């Protein structure tokens, strides 16, 4: 089984395993809308957000658990927003790669921003 490590780039993880996007968002990281995700490793991004080594290890563990739950398959929404990956439009049911909702990621980004803890 492929294992996610703290040395992997966030964008590469999300591209290959979009199903872990929910885990990352639940940890308080909003990588889906962050330009740093294209070049930062998990460790670098987490450190930028004040994570200690223990919290980083927990995130990596949780992402790998998600991969185990999904059979390490590259499935889910192609944009990594955390949707089921099934087409919402019945007319496009033969294309189940993504929800095809143009506002899907924008809604997730807005929700994540609204739920972001206040910085001191």
Secondary structure by P-SEA (a helix, b strand, c coil): cccccccccaaaaaaacccaaaaaaaaccccccccccccccaaaaaaaacccaaaaaaaaaaaaaaaaaaccccccccccccccccccccccccccccccccaaaaaaaaaaaaaccccc
